[in-house]
Amino acid sequence: MAELTLDVARKILDAALAKGVEKKLKPLVVTVLDARGCVKACMAQDGTSLLRSEIAHGKAYGALAMGMGSRALFQRAQEQAYFISAVNTLAQGRLVPVPGGVLILGDGVLLGAVGVSGDTSDNDESCAIAGIEAAGLKANAG
């Protein structure tokens, strides 16, 4: 698989949302970006708060832009706050360096990223991973 198709993006999205329902999490937003950083699919459950879509996008975008899951970005932000701040300035504030942004890999190739927001960062990340794995792909969270 050389690219992330809409059908695969929908599988990821549906499975990530289903995981949130199964775990009885707060309402989630799931955003799937392709390798170019373009939105392939995005959905918000009923009851999400106003900025959740932007946060989910920022988690996925940051992971994709930096080539590492947002958990790794979070760890780097703790160790090198000035660096992550500078990168976020270059990214025009679009990077959200907390867990919940996960890279999508297929046959060793980067296909895109998933960002989830709505519950705790750890729960958001677990839903992103569940979605990616349900589609038969490899997740790289950090």
C-alpha positions, 0 to 999 in steps of 0.5 A, a space after each residue: 500500500 503506497 497511499 492511504 485510501 479513503 476506505 482505509 481512512 474510514 476504517 481507522 476512523 470508525 475503529 478509533 471511535 468504536 474503541 472510545 465507545 467501548 471504553 466509555 470515553 468522553 466524546 472524541 474527534 478523530 482526524 486522519 491525515 495522508 502523508 502529504 498532511 491533507 485531511 483524509 477523514 475527520 469526524 466528531 462524536 456528539 458533544 465534543 467541545 469547540 476546539 477538539 477538531 483543531 486539537 486532533 488535527 494538531 496532534 496528527 499534524 505534529 506527528 507527521 511534520 516531525 516524523 514521530 508520534 506526539 508522545 515522543 514530541 511530548 517527551 521532547 517538549 519536557 526535555 527541550 521546551 525551547 526547541 518545541 516552542 520554536 518548531 511550533 512557531 515555525 509551524 504557525 501554532 499547528 503542532 500539539 505536542 501531547 499524546 494522541 497523534 500517531 503515525 500510520 505505517 504500511 509495509 514500512 512506508 509512512 502513509 499518514 497520521 491519526 490525531 484523536 482528542 476528547 479524553 485524556 491524552 493516553 486514552 486518545 492515543 489508545 484509540 488512535 492505535 486501535 484504529 490503525 491496527 484495526 485497518 491492518 496497519 502499524 502504529 507508531 506512537 512515539 
